[in-house]
């Protein structure tokens, strides 16, 4: 009996010790690699930004952040994968305008709901698109491009159906009154290669994906889609300056987790990424790619997604774009 009592007492102590370490274990997040899903192929603006963020946070916080490219369907495949992941904070996604605000209206069944299936962590910032042609192109200005397109239909590359670049091109086509043949690619990198090679006439792309090729003299920037000129391309006019006062389109980025992650962990993730990305050095680094850092609360980011869905849904209907 005495021995039984001793065994029972030892078992009770063991159970209590196991329960006592549970809060400490939760406070040690992360205790394994964090997966960051990138919903586009390597080489594009989203991929470049995601890898920069992963590198800086891993370096500053000693976290192991593993990036995973899950491209397809205009960024929808990777975002759907994030929505279906276990809501424990160990799967995050770098989302942007296309897969959160455009694709739900563009695709008949996108596979996720941007508001119902995710917990917003952090709005990162926004940047303009740049309309580029090959440096060997005959078009030196936006006006000459429009004049040429009125004589012969031009082809326009995009990083995929439903991307902001795709819809920006469709809006440009309507406002300029020109025929443009849309050629969707599986990401920005292959589209840029074909623009440089002269196989496609024009491309609306993000600054991070185009900056190096523009600086190297392989691409010619004709106009930016923001309301003001981009600081990294001060000599490139806006569409508004070029005779299109109603034309404006920007790309924005944000971090998401699957719905169901605890609010305490969302707050911890928000604080961690804000502390790293909000430093002056990191703000300057983002600005080199044209990204204007603008951190807002998770709740404000959620409201922003809802507003942008309404805005871009209207654009999808205006241009008559739809994918079954």
C-alpha positions as MATLAB code, in Angstrom:
seq = 'XXXXXXXXXXXXXXXXXXXXXXXXXXXXXXXXXXXXXXXXXXXXXXXXXXXXXXXXXXXXXXXXXXXXXXXXXXXXXXXXXXXXXXXXXXXXXXXXXXXXXXXXXXXXXXXXXXXXXXXXXXXXXXXXXXXXXXXXXXXXXXXXXXXXXXXXXXXXXXXXXXXXXXXXXXXXXXXXXXXXXXXXXXXXXXXXXXXXXXXXXXXXXXXXXXXXXXXXXXXXXXXXXXXXXXXXXXXXXXXXXXXXXXXXXXXXXXXXXXXXXXXXXXXXXXXXXXXXXXXXXXXXXXXXXXXXXXXXXXXXXXXXXXXXXXXXXXXXXXXXXXXX';
ca = [
       0.000    0.000    0.000;
       2.817    2.359    0.910;
       4.519    1.597   -2.386;
       1.260    2.231   -4.278;
       0.893    5.567   -2.522;
       4.465    6.538   -3.437;
       3.854    5.625   -7.093;
       0.616    7.573   -7.170;
       2.335   10.580   -5.644;
       5.135   10.391   -8.196;
       2.618   10.151  -11.031;
       0.734   13.172   -9.700;
       3.957   15.179   -9.517;
       4.788   14.216  -13.091;
       1.376   15.308  -14.339;
       1.644   18.617  -12.494;
       5.073   19.228  -13.937;
       3.782   18.588  -17.453;
       0.954   21.057  -16.995;
       3.296   23.589  -15.456;
       5.512   23.761  -18.560;
       2.638   24.307  -20.983;
       2.457   28.113  -20.542;
       6.229   28.369  -20.871;
       6.167   26.308  -24.054;
       3.562   28.620  -25.582;
       5.712   31.635  -24.724;
       8.632   30.137  -26.608;
       7.048   30.612  -30.046;
       8.453   29.715  -32.457;
      10.073   26.433  -31.458;
      10.173   25.113  -35.034;
      10.476   26.641  -38.539;
       7.834   29.145  -39.637;
       6.643   28.645  -43.203;
       6.074   31.779  -45.304;
       4.040   31.002  -48.422;
       4.822   33.120  -51.490;
       1.931   32.780  -53.967;
       4.081   33.536  -57.024;
       7.175   32.041  -58.705;
      10.705   33.191  -57.836;
      11.902   36.463  -59.326;
       8.768   38.598  -59.110;
       8.053   41.528  -56.809;
       6.164   39.488  -54.212;
       8.924   36.883  -54.105;
      11.653   39.505  -53.720;
       9.802   41.253  -50.893;
       8.941   37.998  -49.089;
      12.531   36.780  -49.112;
      13.774   40.140  -47.871;
      11.292   40.059  -44.980;
      12.124   36.444  -44.122;
      15.841   37.193  -44.149;
      15.597   40.303  -41.959;
      13.252   38.764  -39.394;
      15.305   35.558  -39.218;
      18.462   37.602  -38.692;
      17.008   39.937  -36.079;
      14.882   37.444  -34.128;
      16.862   34.228  -34.706;
      13.718   32.654  -36.160;
      13.919   30.008  -38.850;
      11.591   31.282  -41.578;
      11.322   28.958  -44.578;
       9.959   30.511  -47.775;
       7.815   28.362  -50.037;
       6.736   29.392  -53.550;
       3.215   28.154  -54.362;
       2.355   29.876  -57.675;
      -0.674   29.553  -59.910;
      -4.100   31.040  -60.695;
      -2.989   34.629  -60.256;
      -1.668   33.966  -56.760;
      -4.788   32.108  -55.593;
      -3.264   28.640  -55.182;
      -0.736   29.711  -52.582;
      -3.271   31.798  -50.675;
      -5.751   28.911  -50.605;
      -3.002   26.647  -49.254;
      -2.390   29.154  -46.462;
      -6.102   29.316  -45.671;
      -6.235   25.513  -45.240;
      -3.110   25.300  -43.066;
      -3.205   24.498  -39.354;
      -3.961   27.744  -37.484;
      -0.992   27.586  -35.104;
       1.042   30.545  -36.356;
       3.587   28.358  -38.131;
       2.146   29.019  -41.612;
       1.968   32.600  -42.848;
       1.451   34.092  -46.306;
       2.583   37.259  -48.014;
      -0.570   38.324  -49.813;
      -1.208   41.297  -52.049;
      -3.845   43.164  -54.002;
      -4.468   40.489  -56.628;
      -5.204   37.494  -54.439;
      -7.102   39.373  -51.722;
      -8.985   42.116  -53.588;
      -9.209   41.045  -57.249;
      -9.352   37.265  -57.576;
     -12.522   36.782  -55.479;
     -14.396   38.769  -58.150;
     -12.389   37.533  -61.123;
     -12.648   33.767  -60.534;
     -15.939   31.913  -60.357;
     -14.604   29.807  -57.469;
     -11.405   31.178  -56.003;
     -11.342   28.632  -53.171;
     -11.134   30.990  -50.169;
     -12.708   34.065  -48.636;
     -10.177   36.840  -47.886;
     -12.166   38.016  -44.876;
     -13.583   34.788  -43.444;
     -10.563   32.504  -43.909;
      -7.708   34.658  -42.612;
      -6.445   36.558  -39.616;
      -4.654   39.723  -40.806;
      -1.291   40.292  -39.161;
       0.219   43.339  -40.766;
      -0.212   45.675  -43.713;
       3.299   46.281  -45.047;
       3.013   48.964  -47.701;
       2.194   49.858  -51.275;
       4.027   50.700  -54.465;
       3.224   51.744  -58.032;
       3.408   49.688  -61.169;
       5.663   50.681  -64.043;
       4.751   50.387  -67.718;
       7.850   49.135  -69.510;
       8.927   48.164  -73.006;
      12.162   46.673  -74.260;
      15.023   49.130  -74.595;
      15.057   48.132  -78.270;
      11.403   49.070  -78.708;
      10.516   51.852  -81.116;
       8.300   53.428  -78.453;
      10.085   56.133  -76.489;
       7.052   57.661  -74.737;
       3.557   56.671  -73.660;
       2.115   58.852  -76.426;
       4.122   57.051  -79.108;
       3.025   53.686  -77.698;
      -0.632   54.676  -77.910;
      -0.165   55.994  -81.439;
       1.487   52.741  -82.465;
      -1.240   50.637  -80.846;
      -3.898   52.495  -82.818;
      -2.234   51.355  -86.031;
      -1.385   47.796  -85.005;
      -2.618   45.732  -82.073;
       0.101   45.328  -79.462;
       0.596   42.432  -77.047;
       0.739   42.976  -73.303;
       2.391   40.561  -70.890;
       1.182   40.132  -67.323;
       2.341   38.117  -64.338;
      -0.937   36.207  -64.536;
      -4.680   36.559  -64.926;
      -6.145   38.801  -62.269;
      -2.906   40.470  -61.224;
      -2.941   44.222  -60.738;
      -0.743   44.491  -63.830;
      -3.343   42.630  -65.870;
      -6.200   44.885  -64.747;
      -4.064   48.031  -65.041;
      -3.461   47.076  -68.663;
      -7.168   46.504  -69.229;
      -7.989   49.918  -67.735;
      -5.307   51.527  -69.895;
      -6.749   49.807  -72.954;
     -10.202   51.286  -72.244;
      -9.024   54.789  -71.364;
      -6.642   55.034  -74.337;
      -9.134   53.438  -76.737;
      -6.609   50.970  -78.122;
      -6.645   47.225  -78.847;
      -4.230   45.212  -76.690;
      -3.795   41.436  -76.703;
      -3.331   40.135  -73.152;
      -0.680   37.417  -72.746;
      -0.688   36.002  -69.175;
       2.468   34.392  -67.781;
       3.106   32.284  -64.689;
       4.792   35.079  -62.793;
       6.743   38.253  -63.515;
      10.131   36.686  -64.288;
       9.155   34.864  -67.522;
       7.114   37.888  -68.633;
      10.121   40.175  -68.146;
      12.334   37.819  -70.150;
       9.951   37.987  -73.095;
       9.650   41.779  -72.857;
      13.441   42.117  -72.951;
      13.565   39.718  -75.887;
      10.943   41.705  -77.793;
       8.451   38.821  -77.967;
       5.808   40.929  -76.177;
       5.364   44.686  -76.558;
       4.560   46.006  -73.081;
       4.277   45.013  -69.444;
       2.861   46.529  -66.263;
       5.109   45.286  -63.453;
       6.092   46.152  -59.899;
       9.183   48.186  -59.126;
      10.997   45.420  -57.200;
      10.794   43.065  -60.177;
      11.782   45.715  -62.751;
      14.233   48.033  -61.015;
      17.390   46.030  -61.818;
      16.522   45.587  -65.505;
      15.619   49.264  -65.875;
      18.898   50.319  -64.250;
      20.815   47.882  -66.470;
      19.350   49.497  -69.577;
      17.402   46.411  -70.680;
      13.961   47.924  -70.132;
      12.578   51.399  -70.819;
      10.085   52.810  -68.306;
       7.350   54.889  -69.956;
       5.066   55.759  -67.025;
       4.238   54.899  -63.405;
       0.716   54.195  -62.177;
       0.846   56.148  -58.894;
      -0.557   59.641  -58.367;
       2.980   61.027  -57.868;
       6.301   60.089  -59.437;
       8.263   57.279  -57.837;
      11.287   58.512  -55.888;
      13.485   55.782  -57.392;
      12.381   56.734  -60.941;
      12.154   60.538  -60.722;
      12.425   61.055  -64.486;
       9.513   58.761  -65.350;
       6.157   60.574  -65.601;
       2.886   59.366  -64.119;
      -0.089   58.384  -66.259;
      -1.858   61.460  -64.938;
       0.947   63.679  -66.213;
       0.796   61.837  -69.530;
      -2.840   62.698  -70.229;
      -4.772   60.088  -68.230;
      -6.040   61.939  -65.123;
      -8.260   59.074  -63.935;
      -5.606   56.389  -64.180;
      -4.098   55.103  -60.936;
      -3.238   51.604  -59.720;
      -0.987   50.448  -56.897;
       0.054   47.132  -55.424;
      -0.095   46.619  -51.661;
       1.266   43.795  -49.532;
       0.346   42.276  -46.192;
       0.995   39.292  -43.937;
      -1.776   36.824  -43.108;
      -2.311   33.753  -40.958;
      -5.100   31.189  -41.274;
      -8.267   31.997  -39.373;
      -8.183   30.517  -35.895;
      -4.757   31.655  -34.747;
      -5.113   33.085  -31.227;
      -5.339   36.840  -30.890;
      -2.394   36.790  -28.485;
      -0.221   35.125  -31.105;
      -1.452   37.500  -33.825;
      -0.456   40.401  -31.572;
       2.965   38.824  -30.990;
       3.519   38.297  -34.712;
       2.409   41.858  -35.500;
       4.787   43.295  -32.914;
       7.697   41.162  -34.129;
       7.336   42.072  -37.790;
       6.683   45.722  -36.959;
       9.825   45.953  -34.817;
      11.949   44.551  -37.654;
      10.325   46.173  -40.691;
       9.724   49.515  -39.020;
      13.385   50.367  -38.450;
      14.841   53.255  -40.426;
      17.263   50.935  -42.232;
      14.474   48.615  -43.323;
      12.205   51.488  -44.362;
      15.042   52.804  -46.531;
      15.606   49.343  -48.000;
      11.920   48.986  -48.870;
      11.927   52.473  -50.386;
      14.670   51.382  -52.791;
      12.080   49.073  -54.337;
       9.424   51.774  -54.268;
       7.560   50.274  -51.297;
       6.117   52.932  -49.001;
       6.037   51.319  -45.549;
       2.760   51.934  -43.747;
       2.108   49.601  -40.828;
      -1.445   49.557  -39.482;
      -3.126   47.365  -36.883;
      -4.459   43.901  -37.776;
      -8.013   45.234  -37.382;
      -7.332   48.155  -39.731;
      -5.742   45.788  -42.229;
      -8.890   43.642  -42.164;
     -11.035   46.708  -42.886;
      -8.655   47.701  -45.695;
      -9.060   44.285  -47.367;
     -12.840   44.696  -47.321;
     -12.635   48.180  -48.866;
     -10.195   47.083  -51.558;
     -12.383   44.095  -52.480;
     -15.190   46.518  -53.257;
     -12.943   48.819  -55.261;
     -11.267   46.176  -57.424;
     -14.472   44.180  -57.793;
     -15.852   47.253  -59.528;
     -12.820   47.370  -61.839;
     -13.270   43.684  -62.737;
     -16.872   44.372  -63.720;
     -15.895   47.533  -65.608;
     -13.353   45.787  -67.826;
     -15.526   42.681  -68.201;
     -12.856   40.291  -66.920;
     -13.984   36.858  -65.709;
     -12.304   33.472  -65.350;
     -14.296   30.265  -64.870;
];
